[in-house]
Amino acid sequence: MNSVKQRGFFRRDKVFDFLTPPISDRLDPTHGTLLYMEDVSVAFDGFKAINDLNFYVDKGELRCLIGANGAGKTTMMDIITGKTRPDKGEVIFGKNIDLLDLNESEIAIAGIGRKFQKPTVFENLSVFMNLELAMADFKSVWWTLRCKLNSTQVDQIEHTANVIGLVEKLQDPAGSLSHGQKQWLEIGMLLMQRPLLLLIDEPVAGMTHQEMEKTGELLLSLAGKHTIVVVEHDMEFVRSIAGRVTVLNQGTVLAEGSMEDIQNNEDVRRVYLGE
Ligand code: ATP
């Protein structure tokens, strides 16, 4: 029995391959850094929103990105996901996927998922249906309504519901969920697409303290298997989940390190904390 266990037969991620994010042929999984942004700049009407930015994220990391309003966080996410094209610089995913060669949907297919601040779940559909619609193989509502799910797909939905703590709510309409539960559902919808890199914008805005704690636990449980970049203003939340924190200021990295390093950094105290 032990030897069977040791060989990994009882590991869910070995039994169900849907638990392992798909790896594109061009993505070298042995490479430590999953995302590179080098010398990236973009200007809007002459104003440099991103200014010679260098940003690197390691595979499996949970990185928090902080910065005052207008620091360039959203623009940076827009560049990674192909919504905004930089004027210069390189944005590489994995070893050699040049994100600047891809459009938004190709970037999503390459394995980058983004969750915006406001939850955008289908309120009239059940939690189950929301997850079903988000599944990578499912291309349209019409297709979803006509086709019967196979047992692996049902397993995938139930597993994801379990991960996001909504397994008891699978048949409930998404509209009946609390704000926090809707945010978790949307994270679940992202997970159905099996992204390697998740970009999550202000996940705890408007949440109760308890929901915030649960969100922290959820993100920590996803790190490792996924790589996560969280943009967040709530410092208590950042402190509770952060390994490494990047501080953005005027479109460039002002400081990077542990929360303690950041709190003790003089530039950060001066610029960001207003001391
Ligand atoms: P917040 O925390 O308020 O969301 P942010 O750090 O996400 O701020 P961005 O939204 O990236 O900052 O904005 C960076 C700067 O670029 C701001 O001064 C903003 O006004 C400007 N900016 C962003 N997008 C555009 C655009 N499409 N056209 C003109 N200016 C823009």
Boltz pocket constraint, residues with backbone or C-beta under 6 A from the ligand:
constraints:
  - pocket:
      binder: B
      contacts: [[A, 44], [A, 45], [A, 47], [A, 49], [A, 67], [A, 68], [A, 69], [A, 70], [A, 71], [A, 72], [A, 73], [A, 74], [A, 75], [A, 76]]
      max_distance: 6.0
